[in-house]
Structures are given as structure tokens and as C-alpha cells.
Amino acid sequence: MAFWLDQSVTSIPSPPAHPQLLYIGCYTAEMGGEGVGITAVRRDPATGRLDSLGVVAPTPSPSFLAWHPTLPVLYATNELDEGSVSAWAVQGETDLRPLGTSPTGGAHPCHLVVAPGGRYLVSTNYTSGSVAVHRLGDDGALGERTDLLVHEGTGPDPKRQERAHAHMASPNPVGGAILVVDLGTDAVYRYSLEVGTGRLVPVGPKIHVRAGSGPRHIARHPDGLRAYLVGELDATVTAYDIDGLAGALHERGRVASTRLTGGQPSEIAVSADGRFLYVANRGPDTVSVFTLDADPPSYLAEVPTGGKWPRHFALVGEHLYVANERSHAVVGFHLDRDSGVPQEPGNALEVPSPTCVLPAKSL
């Protein structure tokens, strides 16, 4: 089976990069939140200090944000009963030009990503357990939906796994299978994406994970050979080897995501140098740090997030920024260069119902 790796996207001139900006997604009133759209934030790379530039894209419940890989285009899920995705061309720090909104065909899309090559946007509808694909124009604008694939199945938790709940899509950066994590069916699905049609094609059987774990997000190691899957329902991290372009996962071990009780982990990420693994734990409201020089990951420390319900975080330079959804703040931490452990929070910025932190990047 041929896997997709298309580098032929037409490039357009990029505006000056603003690498010291963060864009913050949120929940709006439609999802019980207090935000009104995407907020731009300027960060001081030396101190980590955050200063708000205000709402730059009013839009309903932009709960997750992502960049186009080669264009200055920002995408957001609109996590609603009738879900959609939206796009903007970023022309300046606070100047965002709309590039369209399109239905995802499902309820409550909670994650999206642009596939390698830049021609398709893949989003996951949590409540309806489906994966949507949208074609992208040469300028990154949203086109038609080319596929909507619905997962089937349940898990042992009758409240959270009564049906499929697709939570994240993770493409291989160098081409190959897209891994789709489904909390409701305790599974990771593997798909290739057809270049011409934008259709998802299954690559072998789905990968079953620990029953009742409720897998949420997966983080790939920079070496391309390892991945770490966080279970929202059992508060665990499972380490895997990734085998080839087909994306087969081979379990290497499992550890608890927190040493405290009541954990519901959310985001998981590997540091750029591949030395450390970070997990946000809602409930205990902590970030756990693991070293990756052991197998499985070895627990190093656990640090309070300075707020309530850490839904997401981002690693940016020497800092970690946590979106504390229920305390309405993004909190910054300096990362110790040697240990990788977040130090005392240096700055908390009030942001209504933050759900995602996306660093600006050089394009």
C-alpha cells in the first residue's frame, strides 16, 4: 500500500514571523465557557512574562488550534453540537483574515491537524466518534469535506465509553499512517490518506489498548521510533515502539501519569530534545515530568499548575505554558535546563476558559 507524502504545495510569501506570540483557544458560552474567541498573547522569552493583545478572532468555542505546515494559516475546531472548523490567514500580530468555516459532519470536534504536504485538514469529532477530512486550497483556505469516517464500538466504562469518541489524529511527519486515538473504544486506528481523493483508508486492524484506559492523546518522540499514549480514564502513560510507515505500535511499558488521586490527564508532550515527557493532570491540577532515558518512562517530579483543570499546555523555548481552563488563566513556568522540571510559576495571565496554547512559529 502506498503512503502519502506530498511536498508539492504551492507556497505564498509569508509575513514577518512573530515567534514570541502565543494563540490561546477557549470555550465560549455555547460550551459553558466565558471566552469569545482566539486570544493573541505576547511572551517575553527571557522572563516568560505574558501580555494579552486581546481577542483576534471572535469565533464559537475554538477549543483546539493548529498551524498549516508551510503557510501563515491558523485553524481552529469549533466545538459545538454541530461542529465545524475555521481558518484564518495571519497577516500580522493581531490581523487575522478569515479563510472559511466548514461543518465537520459531527458533534464537538476537539482536535485538528494538517496532514503532511498541506493539502488536507483532519479533525476528530468527539461526541459522534468520527474523523473528518477537508481539502485545503493552495492558500490554505478550507475546501470541501472529502471524507467522514465513523468509528464503531464501546468500552467497559458505561458513562464515558458508551460509544466511540475520537479524540486526536496524529500524522507521521515524514509520511505514512495517521494514528487516530479513540477514547470510547480503547483503540488506536491507522489510516492512510489518498492524495487525489482525500479519503481515509484503513491500514490493517485497529490497535487495542488497555480496556477502560480511555486513550486521549499520543505524543511522538523526535526520533520517530517511539510514542507515548495517555489514558484519560485510568491515568496512565503507555510507551510504544512505532514500527515503520504502517504505524504499528508495540507496547514497551506503562506508568501512572500522577502519584495523586483523581487524575484525568489531558495533554502529553515530549521535549524537543527528546529527553523529557510531560503530562497535564486535571483533578490534582499538576504537570508530571518523566525522563525518557529509561524504559518505560521514569517519574521525576510533579508540579502544581497554579490553577484549576489544566486542559492543555505548550513547551516554548525554556518555558512551559499551561491553560488552566476552570481558573481562567494561562500560567507560565521556567523549565530547569538540566532536570526538565518546571520551576515556580512566574506569570499568570487571565484568559477566559482557556483550552489550548499554540505558539507562533517561523513560517
URMO-V364627 format. One record per residue. RES is the residue in three letters. PSI is psi in whole degrees, -180 to 180 (NA if undefined). NEAR is the number of other C-alpha atoms within 12 Angstrom. Layout:
res = (RES	RES)
psi = (PSI	PSI)
near = (NEAR	NEAR)
//
This chain:
res = (MET	ALA	PHE	TRP	LEU	ASP	GLN	SER	VAL	THR	SER	ILE	PRO	SER	PRO	PRO	ALA	HIS	PRO	GLN	LEU	LEU	TYR	ILE	GLY	CYS	TYR	THR	ALA	GLU	MET	GLY	GLY	GLU	GLY	VAL	GLY	ILE	THR	ALA	VAL	ARG	ARG	ASP	PRO	ALA	THR	GLY	ARG	LEU	ASP	SER	LEU	GLY	VAL	VAL	ALA	PRO	THR	PRO	SER	PRO	SER	PHE	LEU	ALA	TRP	HIS	PRO	THR	LEU	PRO	VAL	LEU	TYR	ALA	THR	ASN	GLU	LEU	ASP	GLU	GLY	SER	VAL	SER	ALA	TRP	ALA	VAL	GLN	GLY	GLU	THR	ASP	LEU	ARG	PRO	LEU	GLY	THR	SER	PRO	THR	GLY	GLY	ALA	HIS	PRO	CYS	HIS	LEU	VAL	VAL	ALA	PRO	GLY	GLY	ARG	TYR	LEU	VAL	SER	THR	ASN	TYR	THR	SER	GLY	SER	VAL	ALA	VAL	HIS	ARG	LEU	GLY	ASP	ASP	GLY	ALA	LEU	GLY	GLU	ARG	THR	ASP	LEU	LEU	VAL	HIS	GLU	GLY	THR	GLY	PRO	ASP	PRO	LYS	ARG	GLN	GLU	ARG	ALA	HIS	ALA	HIS	MET	ALA	SER	PRO	ASN	PRO	VAL	GLY	GLY	ALA	ILE	LEU	VAL	VAL	ASP	LEU	GLY	THR	ASP	ALA	VAL	TYR	ARG	TYR	SER	LEU	GLU	VAL	GLY	THR	GLY	ARG	LEU	VAL	PRO	VAL	GLY	PRO	LYS	ILE	HIS	VAL	ARG	ALA	GLY	SER	GLY	PRO	ARG	HIS	ILE	ALA	ARG	HIS	PRO	ASP	GLY	LEU	ARG	ALA	TYR	LEU	VAL	GLY	GLU	LEU	ASP	ALA	THR	VAL	THR	ALA	TYR	ASP	ILE	ASP	GLY	LEU	ALA	GLY	ALA	LEU	HIS	GLU	ARG	GLY	ARG	VAL	ALA	SER	THR	ARG	LEU	THR	GLY	GLY	GLN	PRO	SER	GLU	ILE	ALA	VAL	SER	ALA	ASP	GLY	ARG	PHE	LEU	TYR	VAL	ALA	ASN	ARG	GLY	PRO	ASP	THR	VAL	SER	VAL	PHE	THR	LEU	ASP	ALA	ASP	PRO	PRO	SER	TYR	LEU	ALA	GLU	VAL	PRO	THR	GLY	GLY	LYS	TRP	PRO	ARG	HIS	PHE	ALA	LEU	VAL	GLY	GLU	HIS	LEU	TYR	VAL	ALA	ASN	GLU	ARG	SER	HIS	ALA	VAL	VAL	GLY	PHE	HIS	LEU	ASP	ARG	ASP	SER	GLY	VAL	PRO	GLN	GLU	PRO	GLY	ASN	ALA	LEU	GLU	VAL	PRO	SER	PRO	THR	CYS	VAL	LEU	PRO	ALA	LYS	SER	LEU)
psi = (135	136	154	128	96	115	18	15	135	129	149	156	140	148	171	137	151	70	-13	21	151	145	132	121	169	172	137	-174	-30	-25	21	12	-179	2	174	-5	-160	129	137	139	133	136	147	114	-20	-47	-19	-1	143	138	127	138	4	178	124	-12	91	125	148	125	64	78	-21	141	152	155	153	143	-25	-10	156	62	130	137	151	145	145	97	91	169	-42	92	158	170	150	157	149	141	125	111	-6	180	-43	13	101	124	123	137	23	158	140	140	145	-10	11	-177	134	63	130	-4	148	157	147	129	152	138	-23	14	-13	144	129	127	155	127	110	-57	-39	-2	43	163	126	148	132	138	145	142	174	-23	6	-1	150	133	-153	158	128	-15	153	108	123	126	153	147	175	177	-180	-16	110	-20	-37	-15	38	-14	179	146	85	130	-23	144	132	99	152	122	-25	15	159	-161	142	127	125	120	128	113	-36	-29	7	55	156	121	149	128	146	156	117	131	-48	-38	-23	24	146	132	123	140	92	-177	158	156	116	136	-178	127	131	2	-28	63	137	-62	155	139	128	142	147	-22	-8	2	-10	157	159	123	127	132	115	-35	-26	5	56	162	125	128	139	151	142	126	101	-176	-23	-13	26	138	132	117	137	-13	169	142	160	143	-18	153	6	168	158	22	136	85	151	-87	153	139	152	138	156	-30	0	10	-30	151	136	140	130	134	108	153	-78	-21	61	167	124	146	133	147	145	20	6	170	109	-176	143	127	131	-49	168	125	132	144	0	19	-164	136	68	100	-28	161	166	141	120	108	-125	20	158	131	124	131	100	96	-47	-10	6	51	148	125	132	143	142	137	126	127	-34	-46	-21	2	132	137	-173	138	133	-21	132	126	127	122	124	124	52	140	-13	140	118	115	142	158	161	127	NA)
near = (15	17	28	34	26	22	18	14	23	17	21	16	17	20	20	17	19	25	25	28	31	47	50	56	54	49	41	28	19	23	26	18	27	25	34	30	38	47	44	40	35	27	35	24	21	17	21	33	27	36	26	27	24	26	26	30	35	28	33	34	43	50	46	44	45	39	34	40	28	27	37	38	44	48	49	52	48	46	44	32	23	24	37	41	53	45	42	34	31	37	22	22	30	26	22	27	24	26	26	28	26	32	32	46	34	36	32	39	45	52	46	46	43	40	44	32	34	38	40	42	53	51	53	51	46	43	32	36	38	42	51	48	46	42	35	37	25	24	31	37	33	37	27	25	29	30	29	27	30	29	34	24	23	25	28	22	21	15	16	26	31	22	27	38	41	47	48	42	43	41	39	40	28	24	29	34	39	43	48	50	47	52	52	42	40	42	41	45	42	36	40	36	42	30	28	13	19	29	25	36	29	26	26	19	17	27	29	26	34	29	22	29	37	45	47	48	43	44	41	35	29	23	20	24	24	33	39	46	57	48	43	43	35	34	37	41	48	40	37	31	25	31	18	18	28	31	38	29	34	23	24	20	24	28	30	34	46	38	24	23	17	21	29	35	44	49	46	44	37	36	32	20	20	25	26	37	48	49	58	47	46	38	29	29	36	40	51	44	39	38	27	29	15	18	20	26	34	26	30	26	26	28	33	32	41	33	36	29	36	43	46	46	46	38	35	31	28	28	35	47	49	57	51	44	40	31	28	31	40	51	44	42	38	31	30	18	16	14	21	35	33	37	29	21	28	26	27	29	35	29	41	33	40	46	50	44	43	39	33	36	28	20	22)
//
